[in-house]
């Protein structure tokens, strides 16, 4: 893409990354991603908000090749996909200064070896006039690093939100018209990156209510000229409301756990509960993360491996614990040959979560009639908990 005009004197100069399929050697990127940088022209100063991943620095440099002077580079986030090209921009524009938060300064020095003399720190709420445009800086710690901030241009009502309201999505246009795809990508991004900071993000969203926001320009994904849509979605995701849904991540080796999963799925469905199943050996873990955003209950299904839970189930429980979703209830269904500590291992992995553990169902070998009765009892207990807590 070439530079794209957003408002008078405001241009997108970032880079699309169509082929990237993994972020941080961890997060799946089924739709690629974008690294959004924004060039702001005032009558007195020129500002660059964020840069791009180091792998795309040549694209950024091509987009600013005719820009005679950049006075300030605003680093809203020190992570390399945003700030990784700052050293090259500083080399090109020898008079430019980097603007960031006090914590951001230390991270930029540590991660990118930027000369501290070229970094200016700003306080929460501090403003910068560049001639006809007034930039206000708002500290947003833990969205999703300790140094993050966002930037608002008063005259244009444009909010540059860095990772907040972002999505890993490469598109041929800056404003995607595929609303369903944008919504799914945004929820995936929130689930994988932002969900552990749900309460903090809720407070920051509340702070934004006093601003007139006409455009949201995040650092990944599309620009929103109808910002209330993406804001409202995030309000729902960060709320305490959960859906009448049970998530079932599981592994089966010889079919016993599979039979248990099949039975409890049907039983829960008969009781009006939506079930989302994830066969972990073939699951896109991003899909599991998306399901965790709203679900009320999770039930782990595992065979026994070397007297413990299957490694993929342990990995999933670690992920759930790290993402800190707003789950209310959890349980475990497990099959074994002669014993084991599957329940203790999985339960021990969920220490970050404030949830009620329901009685697990542990069977020996292939499930028998009494085992199915125990699964029916667990399904009824889940349905009862949902009903008592008005989860519909």
C-alpha positions in Angstrom: 0.0 0.0 0.0 1.0 3.6 -0.6 0.6 6.3 2.1 -3.1 6.8 2.8 -4.7 10.1 3.8 -6.9 9.8 6.9 -7.6 13.5 7.6 -6.1 16.8 6.4 -2.4 16.5 7.4 -2.7 13.0 8.8 -1.4 10.0 6.8 -1.0 6.3 7.3 2.6 5.3 6.4 2.8 1.8 7.8 3.2 -1.6 6.3 1.1 -4.7 5.6 2.5 -8.1 6.5 0.4 -10.5 4.5 2.5 -13.6 5.0 3.3 -13.6 8.7 1.7 -16.5 10.4 3.1 -16.4 13.9 3.6 -13.6 16.4 6.1 -13.8 19.3 6.7 -17.4 18.3 3.4 -18.1 19.9 0.3 -16.3 18.5 -1.2 -17.6 15.3 -1.8 -15.0 12.6 -4.3 -16.6 10.1 -4.9 -13.3 8.4 -1.4 -11.7 8.6 -1.1 -8.4 10.3 -0.2 -4.7 9.8 2.1 -2.3 11.4 0.4 1.1 11.4 2.5 4.2 11.6 1.0 7.7 11.1 2.6 10.9 9.8 1.1 14.1 11.2 1.8 17.5 9.6 1.3 20.6 11.7 2.0 24.1 10.5 5.1 24.2 12.7 6.2 20.6 13.4 6.0 17.1 11.8 5.3 14.1 13.9 5.6 10.3 13.2 3.4 8.2 15.5 5.0 4.7 16.0 7.0 2.9 13.3 6.9 -0.7 12.0 8.4 -4.0 12.7 12.2 -4.1 11.7 11.4 -6.6 8.9 9.4 -3.9 7.1 11.6 -0.9 7.7 12.3 -0.4 4.0 8.6 0.1 3.4 8.4 2.7 6.1 11.4 4.5 4.7 9.9 4.5 1.2 6.8 6.1 2.6 8.7 9.0 4.1 11.4 9.4 1.5 10.0 12.8 0.4 9.5 14.0 4.0 12.1 16.7 4.5 11.9 16.8 8.3 10.4 14.8 11.2 10.6 16.7 14.5 9.2 14.1 16.8 8.7 10.3 16.8 6.0 9.3 19.3 6.7 5.9 20.7 3.4 4.7 22.2 4.8 1.3 22.9 8.4 0.0 23.1 7.7 -3.5 21.7 9.6 -4.0 18.4 6.6 -4.3 16.1 5.9 -0.7 17.0 9.3 0.8 17.8 11.7 -1.5 16.0 12.3 1.0 13.1 12.9 4.0 15.4 16.8 3.7 15.1 16.6 4.0 11.3 14.3 6.9 11.4 16.6 8.7 13.9 19.5 8.0 11.6 17.6 9.6 8.7 16.3 12.6 10.7 19.2 13.7 12.8 17.3 16.4 14.7 14.3 14.2 15.6 13.4 13.5 19.2 11.5 10.5 20.5 8.5 11.2 22.8 7.4 8.5 25.2 6.4 7.8 28.8 9.0 7.7 31.6 8.9 3.9 31.7 9.0 3.8 27.9 12.3 5.7 27.9 14.0 2.9 29.8 12.6 0.2 27.7 13.6 1.9 24.4 17.1 2.3 25.8 17.3 -1.4 26.9 15.6 -3.0 23.8 16.8 -0.7 21.0 19.8 1.0 22.4 18.4 4.4 21.6 20.5 7.3 22.9 18.7 8.7 26.0 19.6 12.2 25.0 17.3 11.9 22.1 14.3 10.8 24.2 11.7 13.2 25.7 9.3 11.9 28.3 5.7 13.2 28.7 3.4 13.1 31.7 -0.2 11.7 31.6 -2.4 14.4 30.1 0.5 16.5 28.7 -0.1 18.2 25.4 2.1 19.2 22.4 1.1 21.8 19.9 2.6 21.3 16.4 0.8 24.2 14.7 -3.0 23.8 14.1 -3.0 20.4 15.8 -2.8 19.7 19.6 -1.7 16.3 20.6 -2.6 15.0 24.1 -0.8 12.0 25.6 -2.7 9.6 27.8 -0.7 7.0 29.8 -2.4 3.6 29.5 -0.2 1.3 31.6 -0.7 -2.4 31.1 -2.4 -2.1 27.8 -0.5 -4.4 27.5 3.0 -3.4 28.7 3.8 -1.1 31.7 4.8 1.9 29.5 2.0 2.1 26.9 0.2 5.3 26.0 -2.3 6.6 23.5 -2.4 9.9 21.6 -5.4 12.2 20.8 -5.5 15.1 18.3 -8.1 17.5 19.6 -8.8 19.4 16.3 -9.3 16.3 14.2 -10.9 14.1 16.9 -8.5 11.3 16.0 -7.4 8.8 18.7 -4.2 6.8 18.1 -4.7 3.8 20.4 -1.6 1.7 19.8 -2.5 -1.9 20.7 -5.9 -1.0 22.2 -8.7 -1.7 19.7 -6.2 -3.4 17.4 -6.4 -6.6 15.3 -3.9 -8.8 13.5 -5.4 -8.3 10.0 -3.7 -7.5 6.7 -6.1 -6.0 4.1 -5.8 -4.3 0.7 -7.5 -1.2 2.1 -7.1 0.8 5.3 -10.8 0.7 6.0 -12.0 -2.9 5.8 -15.6 -3.3 4.6 -15.8 -6.9 5.9 -17.3 -6.1 9.3 -17.6 -9.8 10.4 -13.9 -10.4 9.6 -12.8 -7.3 11.4 -14.9 -8.2 14.4 -13.5 -11.7 14.6 -9.9 -10.5 14.1 -10.4 -7.8 16.8 -11.8 -10.4 19.3 -9.0 -12.8 18.6 -6.5 -10.0 19.2 -8.2 -9.0 22.4 -8.3 -12.6 23.6 -4.7 -13.4 22.8 -3.1 -10.1 23.9 -5.4 -8.0 26.0 -7.6 -10.3 28.1 -5.2 -10.6 31.0 -5.6 -6.9 31.5 -9.4 -6.8 31.3 -10.0 -4.7 34.4 -7.3 -2.2 33.6 -8.6 -1.8 30.1 -12.1 -1.2 31.4 -10.9 1.7 33.4 -9.0 3.2 30.4 -12.1 2.9 28.2 -14.1 4.7 30.8 -11.5 7.5 30.7 -12.2 7.9 27.0 -15.9 8.8 27.5 -15.1 12.5 27.9 -13.4 12.7 24.5 -15.2 13.3 21.2 -13.7 10.5 19.1 -14.4 10.6 15.3 -11.7 8.2 14.2 -9.7 5.4 15.9 -6.4 4.6 14.4 -4.8 1.6 16.1 -1.3 0.2 15.5 -2.6 -3.1 14.0 -5.6 -3.6 11.8 -8.0 -1.2 10.1 -8.8 2.4 10.9 -12.3 3.0 12.3 -14.3 5.9 11.1 -17.3 4.5 13.1 -15.4 4.1 16.4 -18.4 3.4 18.6 -18.7 -0.1 17.1 -15.2 -1.3 18.2 -15.5 0.6 21.5 -18.8 -1.1 22.3 -17.4 -4.5 21.4 -14.6 -4.0 23.9 -16.9 -2.8 26.6 -18.7 -6.1 26.3 -15.5 -8.1 26.4 -14.1 -6.3 29.4 -17.4 -6.5 31.3 -18.1 -9.1 34.0 -21.0 -10.6 31.9 -20.5 -14.2 30.8 -22.4 -16.3 28.3 -24.3 -19.6 28.8 -21.4 -21.5 27.3 -19.2 -24.4 28.3 -15.7 -24.7 26.7 -14.4 -28.3 26.3 -10.7 -28.5 25.5 -9.7 -32.1 25.4 -7.3 -34.8 24.2 -8.2 -38.5 23.6 -5.6 -41.2 22.9 -7.6 -44.5 22.8 -11.2 -43.2 22.7 -12.2 -43.3 26.4 -12.0 -39.5 26.8 -13.7 -39.0 23.5 -16.7 -41.0 24.7 -16.9 -38.8 27.8 -16.7 -35.7 25.8 -19.4 -36.8 23.4 -21.7 -37.7 26.2 -21.3 -34.5 28.2 -21.6 -32.4 25.1 -25.0 -33.9 24.3 -26.1 -33.7 27.9 -25.2 -30.0 28.2 -26.8 -29.2 24.8 -30.0 -30.9 26.0 -30.0 -28.6 28.9 -29.8 -25.5 26.7 -26.1 -24.8 27.2 -24.0 -23.9 24.2 -20.8 -26.0 24.0 -17.6 -25.2 22.2 -15.2 -28.2 21.8 -11.5 -28.0 21.1 -9.7 -31.2 20.1 -6.3 -29.9 21.2 -4.0 -31.8 18.9 -5.6 -30.0 15.9 -6.9 -26.8 17.5 -6.0 -23.3 16.5 -5.3 -22.0 20.0 -6.4 -18.5 19.0 -9.9 -20.0 18.5 -9.8 -21.3 22.0 -8.7 -17.9 23.3 -11.6 -16.3 21.5 -14.1 -18.7 23.1 -12.6 -17.9 26.6 -13.6 -14.2 26.2 -17.2 -14.8 27.1 -17.7 -18.3 28.4 -19.0 -19.1 31.9 -17.5 -22.6 32.4 -14.6 -24.7 31.2 -14.3 -28.5 31.4 -10.9 -30.0 30.6 -10.9 -33.5 29.2 -7.7 -35.6 29.5 -6.4 -39.1 29.3 -3.6 -40.0 31.8 0.0 -39.9 30.6 2.7 -41.1 33.0 0.3 -40.7 35.9 -0.6 -37.1 34.9 -2.6 -35.0 32.5 -1.8 -35.1 28.8 0.9 -32.5 28.0 -1.4 -30.7 25.5 -4.1 -30.3 28.2 -1.5 -29.0 30.6 -0.4 -26.5 27.9 -4.1 -25.4 27.5 -4.6 -25.0 31.2 -1.4 -22.9 31.4 -2.8 -20.7 28.6 -6.2 -20.3 30.3 -4.5 -19.4 33.5 -2.2 -16.8 31.8 -5.1 -15.2 29.8 -7.2 -14.8 33.0 -10.6 -15.0 31.4 -13.8 -14.2 33.4 -14.8 -17.9 33.8 -17.0 -18.7 36.8 -16.8 -22.5 37.0 -14.4 -25.3 36.0 -14.2 -29.1 36.1 -12.2 -32.0 34.8 -13.2 -35.3 33.1 -10.4 -37.8 33.0 -9.7 -41.4 32.1 -6.9 -43.5 33.5 -5.6 -47.1 33.5 -4.4 -47.5 37.1 -4.3 -44.1 38.8 -2.7 -40.7 38.5 -2.7 -37.0 39.5 -4.4 -35.4 36.6 -6.9 -33.5 38.7 -4.3 -32.1 41.0 -2.0 -31.1 38.1 -4.7 -29.2 36.1 -6.2 -27.6 39.2 -2.7 -26.4 40.2 -2.3 -24.7 36.9 -5.4 -22.5 37.4 -4.2 -20.4 40.4 -4.8 -17.0 38.7 -8.5 -17.7 38.2 -11.2 -16.9 40.7 -13.6 -19.7 39.9 -15.5 -22.5 41.5 -14.1 -26.0 40.8 -16.9 -28.5 40.4 -16.6 -32.2 41.2 -14.5 -33.9 38.6 -15.4 -37.2 36.8 -12.6 -39.7 36.9 -13.0 -43.0 35.3 -10.9 -46.2 34.9 -10.6 -47.5 31.3 -13.6 -47.2 29.0 -16.6 -45.4 30.5 -19.4 -47.7 32.0 -23.0 -46.9 32.9 -22.1 -45.5 36.3 -19.5 -43.2 34.6 -22.1 -41.8 32.3 -24.4 -41.2 35.3 -21.5 -39.2 36.8 -21.2 -37.2 33.6 -24.9 -36.5 33.6 -24.7 -35.3 37.2 -21.8 -32.9 36.3 -23.8 -31.5 33.4 -26.8 -31.0 35.6 -24.6 -29.3 38.2 -23.2 -26.9 35.6 -26.7 -26.1 34.3 -27.9 -25.5 37.9 -24.9 -23.1 38.5 -25.7 -21.2 35.4 -29.4 -20.9 36.2 -28.7 -19.7 39.8 -26.3 -17.1 38.5 -28.7 -15.9 35.8 -26.3 -17.0 33.1 -28.5 -17.3 30.0 
